Amino acid sequence: MSKATVSGTKPAAPKTHHGIDHSIDLGHGNSPAAWTCVIVMLVGALIASIAFVIANSPIFWGGIAVMFLGLLAGFIMRKAGYGVGGSKLKNTGH
């Protein structure tokens, strides 16, 4: 590899595919709302998985309900301003 620097070049034009600009950083959903949603849903999936293995239907459906509660908690937290770019968060770029 060459260590020579390139000077005097223009920045590359945004790459588009079907009218979508792929040069925009979309982020990864790092917010309290997203983390709460994912963690609660993982706990629900764990409960449902264990119940499936031991063939216990009421606990299985309880695990499914916990997963839906996680989805609801994430949605409510996002609306309350704890999502990406939310009013309650300081936008530090991390």
N, C-alpha and C positions, 0 to 999 in steps of 0.2 A: 504494500500500500504506500502511496505517496503521501508525504507530509506537507506538500505544497498547499497553500490556501488559495481558494478561488476568490478573486475580488472582481467587483464590477458586474456581478450577475444580478438579474432581477429575481425576486422570489417566484417560485413556481406557482402557476395558476391552480386554483382549487380543482381537485379531481372530482368530476361529477359522473354519476351513473344513473340514468333515468331521471335526471333533474335533481338528484340528491347530492349535496355537498358533503363529501366524506372527510374533509379536512377539519371539520368542527369537532372539538373534543366534547363528547357527550357525557363523560363522567361515569361513575359506577354506582351511583345511588348511595354514597356514603353519607348517611344522615341517621339521626336517632330513630326516625320513623321507619326507615328501611331495616335497620338492625333489629329493632323490636319485632317487626313483622316476621323477619326471617327466623329469629331465635324462637319465637313462640310457635311458628309453623314447624320448625324442626322438632321441638318437644312433642307437638301433636303427632308428627309422623313417627317418632320413636314409640309413643304410646300405642298408636294404631298398629305398628309393625309387631310389637311384642304381643299385643292382643290377637293378632292374626295367627302368630305362631302357636299360641296356647289355645286357639280356637274359642275365644271369648267375644261374642258379638257385641254385647253392651259396651265393653271397654273399647273395642275397635271403633264403634260409632262415636264414643266419647272422644277418642283421639282425632277423628275427622272433625268433630265439633271444635276442638281446640285449634285445629288448623284454620278453620273459618274465623275463629275469634282473633287469631293472629293477623289475618288479612284485614279484618275490621279494625283492629287496633292500629295497624299501619296507616290505613286510610284516614282514620280520625286524627292521628298524630300529624299526618301531612296537612290536613285541612286546618289544624291548630297552629301551623307554622313551623313544624319540626322536620319538614321534608327538605329536599335539596333546594337551596335558594329560598328557604322559608324565612318569614319575618322574625322568628325567634332565634335564628342562627346567625352567627358572625361568619360572613363569607370570606374564609381565609384561603380558599383555593385548594384545600386538602380534603 
